[in-house]
Amino acid sequence: MTNAKIEAVLFDWGGTLATWHDISLYETWRAVTTLLDAGNADELAARLVAAEGSVWRRSRDEHRSSTLEEVCALAEVVMTPAALAEYERQWDPHTELEPDAVDTLQALRNRGLKVGVLSNTLWPRRRHEEVFARDGVLDLLDGAVYTSEIAHTKPHPEAFLAAMRAVGVSEPSRCLFVGDRLFDDVWGAQNVGMRAAHLPHSAIPQEQIGHTEGTPDATVQRLAELPPLIDSWNEAAA
């Protein structure tokens, strides 16, 4: 293990800061398409599920990002403000933070560490910031990168480098990335020279598992384990 002191902790969002939920994408989209065209709701929902699946496969295989707008365009579905509001309402229960997330982020900030987020997401910054503001997290972040705004997704190195820039750290060895996926998060972070901690509670769909699984530098069962873990590493590096 490198002896550099950790200066920044970067988090994945879904399944890491936010609790993993198994959901039916079809049912979620069908609630949306019922508002758009009740008579064709089943067909439109199926097209949206297929389009979303295609952009996540592209993310896995080519590490290229996408947006909600692209998913709708691929499905040839025109979203309305009411339908978008319903989509966000459907997802709301699945955006809940881990119970110890706020205290953990505060503890890291109290240690003088930079805190950031890097999320593979279709959603715009606005939506993520609404969720973080709702849960009292927004002011605890030094920076955030949402792949809907950049060209690449994790595990592409550019995504991790963008997250480092967002929090103002230039040396990967001084960063710890925390995530629930051994490909996107652990292997991706280690590939650019970061350390990686794995939170192993998510049921990653088989079609989202990539070509390589990293071996984490640490495995934690709760976010609250991170501050003492980093303390031990930084004391050893002192």
N, C-alpha and C positions, 0 to 999 in steps of 0.2 A: 504493500500500500504506500502511496506517496506520503511524504511527510508534511506537505503543505497544509497550513491551517485553513479550515473552511471559513469562507467569508460570505457566501451566498447559498441560500437553499431555494431551489426551484421546484415547484410542485406541478404535477399533472392535476387535472381537475376531476373529471368523472371517474369514480372508482377510487379516488385518492382523497382529495379534499371533500368531494361530495360522495355520499354513500352509493355504492353500486346497487342498481335496481335492474331486475329483469323485466323488460316491458315488451308488449306486442306493438311493433312498428305499424303493422297493418291496422290494428284497432285505433292507434293514435292518429294515423293519417285518415282513417275512415271518418272519424269525428270531424275532421277538417273538410273532407270532400263532401260530406253531407250538407254542409253549409254552402258549398260552391255549386253543387248540382246533385240534388238528392237522388234523381233518377239514375244517374251514372256513378254514384258514389263508390260502388264496389270496384268498378273498372279503374276509376281515377286513383283510388287508394292503391290498387295493385301496381299501377304504373309508377306511382311515387315510391313505393317500396322497392321496386326494381331499379329505379333511377338512383335512389339512395344507396342501395347495395353496390351499384356499379362504381360510384365515386369512392366508397370505402375500399373496394377492391383495388382501385387505382392508387389510393393512399397507401395501402399495404405493399403493393408491388412496385410502384413508381415513385412513391412518396411525394405525390403532387396533391395540392390542396383543392378544396371545393367550397362552395357556399350553398346556402339554402336556395338562393335564386337560381343557381345552376341546376340543382336537383329538380326544381319546378320546370325549368326550361327543357331539360331532358325528358321529363314526363309529359311535356306539352300541357301543363296546368298553369293557369293564371291565378295567382294568389290575390285575394282581396284583403283589405285591412281587417275585416271581421274574421276571415279565415286565419290570418296570421295570429290574431289575438287568441283564437281558439287553439291553434297549434301551441302557443306559449302556455296557455292554461292547461292543456293536456300534459305538458312536460313539467309544469311547476312542482308537482309532488316528487319528481325524480331529481330535483336540483338541491335537495336538502344536504347541508353540510354534515360531515362527521361530527359527533358530539364534542370532541376535544379539539376541533380545528381552530376555533378562535383563540383559545388559551394557548395552543401550541404556537400559532403565528405570533401572538403577543410575546411569548417567552423567547422566541427567536429574535424578535425585534429588540427586546430588552437586553439581549446579549450583544447588540450592535451588528447583527447579521442582516444582510440584505435578504429580502423575501420576494419571490416572484412566482408567476404562473406561466406555464406553457401548455396549451391545450390544443389537441387535434379536434377541431370543431367546425361545423357548418355555420354556426350562429355568428352574428355580428358582435362586435365589442359592446354595443349598447345593451344587448340582452345579458351578456355575462356580467356587465357592471351593475345592471339592475338587480341581479341575483346576489352579487357580492354586497351591494349596498343594503339590500333587505336583511342580510345576515350579519352585518357589521364587520365585514372583512375588507371592504374596498380600501379603507384608510390604512390597512395593515400591509398593503402590497406596495413595494417599491417600483414594480413594473409588471407588465403582463403582455404575452404574445398569444394571439389567437390565430390559428392557421388560416382562418377565413380571410385574413388580411395579408398573408404572405404567400409566396409561390409553393412552399414545401410544407410537408407534414413530418412529424417524428416518424421514423428515426433519422431523417436526413440531417446531416450536420448543420446545415444552414438554419434549421429551426432552433436548435440549441444555441447556436451562436447569436441568433436574434434575441433569445431570452436573456443571455448574458449581457448583451448590450442594453437591454431594457432596464436592467437593475444596476448597470454601471460597473460591471466586473469584467476584466479582460483576460483572466487566466483560468482556463477550464479546471485545472487541478485544485482550484480554490472553491469549486462549486460542488454541491451535493444535489443530485436530482432524485426526487421521490415520486414513485409511480406504481401502478398496479400491473403493468404489462412488461413481461420479460424481453419482448422484442422492441416495441416502440420506445419504452422508457429506460429500461436497464441497459440493454445492448446499445441503444442509440446514444445514451449519455456517455457510457464508457468509451464508445467509439470516438468521441471528441475529446476524451481525456478527463471527464468528470467522474466523480464517484457516484454510485447509485444505490439507493435504498428501495427495497421492494415491500409493498403492502399487499399481501397475497390473498385478498378476500373476494376478488371479482371473478365471475364466471365468464371469461373471455370467449366469445363465440369462435368456433373452430375456424370459420372463414376469415377471421381477423388475426389469426396467429401467423406471424411472419416466418421468414426463412431461418432465423437464428434466435436463440434464447440466451440472454446474458446471465452471468452468475453474479448476483448482487454483492456489493461490498457489505451490506447488512440487510437483514430482513426484520421488519418491525410489524407487530400485530396491531399497534395503535399509534396514531400520530404523536401522542404524548411521549412516546419513547425517544423521539428524535432529539430534543434538547439535551438530555443526558448523554446520548450517543455522541453527539457533536462535541459536547464538553470533553468526553474521554479522548476523542481523536485530537482535539485542539490542545489538550494538556500534554498528550504524548508528543505533539509536534513542537511544543514550546521549547 
